[in-house]
Amino acid sequence: MVNAFVCPGLGSLMARRFSGVPQLALALVGAVWMTVAMARYFQAYVRLMQAPPDGETYLYSGLAGLAVFLAGWVWSVFTGAWILWQAKPAAPVIVEKTDWEI
């Protein structure tokens, strides 16, 4: 669940899988790449006070960052599913009632 909803690769690292390192790296690089593309677009927008004429460059750069992020995310989701598939069921815990419990 950590891989899918918190940070790609982090759940794999918590499960002591080395594949979490490149997953986390892909996610971070992709997120930074998208952020930089958006920041550059808004910087050009504010400088010109209108949409920059070469807006497609920013769009393609942002989409490339999204693709890198999604590659790490998809890989981490499959790794998390594989970890769950290989997990053994836990032994049932038997709790005995004590006199002070209702």
N, C-alpha and C positions, 0 to 999 in steps of 0.2 A: 504494500500500500504506500510506503514511503517513496518508492521509485515512481509511482504513477501520480501521486498527488502532492508531494512535498518538493522533492528535488531529484531529478533523474541521476542515478548512480549512487546516491546516498544509501538507499536501502540495500543495494548490492554490497557496498562496503560494510554495512552493519552485519550482513550475513557472511562476511569475510570472503567475498569473491573479488578477485583482482580485476575482473571486468568492470567493476564500479569506477575505477580510475579513469579509463577513457570515456565512459558514459558521462561521468561528471564533467570531464574536460569538454566534451562536445556540447553539453548543455550550457556550460558557462560561456564558452566561446560564441555559441549561437546567440545567447541572450545579450552579451556585450555587443556583438555585431549588429543586432537589430536595434539596440538602444543608440548606438553611434549613428546608424543610418537615419533614425527618426530625429535625433538631435541635429544632425547636419541639415536635414530637410527643414526643420523649424527655424534653425538659424538663418538659412537662406530666405525663408518665408518672411521672417521679421526684418531682415536686412532690406528686402525688396518691397515689403508690405503687400505682396501678392504672391501667388504660387510661382515657384521658380520655373523657368522655361525648360530645364532639363529634369523635370520631376521623375521621369522614368528611371533615371540612374539611381535615384534614392529608393524607388520602389523595388528595382531588381536587387539592389544591395540588401534591402530589408528582407526580401523573400529568400535570398541566399542564406542570411542569418537564421531565418525561420526553418529552412531546410536542414541546416546543421543542428539546430536545437531539436527538431523532430527526429532526426536520426538517432541522437542520444536518448531521447525519450522512448522511442519505439524499442530500441535495443534494451533499455532498462526495464520496460514493461515485460518483454519476453523473458528476460533474466529473472524477474520477480515471479512470473508464472512458473518458470522452471524450478525455482527454489521451493515454491509451494507444492509443486508436483512431487518433488523428491522428499519433502518433509514427512517424517513418520508421525503418526498420531500420538498424542501425549497420553500417558497412562491416566486413567480416571483418578481423581482425588476423592478420597473418602473422608468426610468430616463427621466425627462423632459428636453427638449432642452432649453438652455438659449441663450440669444442674442450673447454672446461672443463665442459660439461654431460654428464651420463650418459644 
